[in-house]
Amino acid sequence: MPSSVRLGTKLEMRLERLAQRTGRPKSLYIRRAVKEYLDEQEDYLIAVQRLEENLPSIPLEKVLDELNLRRQARPKGRR
């Protein structure tokens, strides 16, 4: 669905410069920026809702396990 956005001069110049340097369309960066912003806002609203409903927090260890984000244990001295 087409949308229209007005950007300030400085922001438009930055976007144009990035598009020229990378050879990618400005619309790609606009879509990425909007998606990232929406993802952040949705996460924020979920957190606020959990706080307002007094729901228990989710331990980081459980989140890492559920999202399969645990890093493999590394031997000492290695990165």
Buried (B, 14 or more C-beta within 10 A) or exposed (E): EEEEEEEEEEEEEEBEEEBEEEEEEBEEBBEEEEEEEEEEEEEEEEEEEEEEEEEEEEEEEEEEEEEEEEEEEEEEEEE
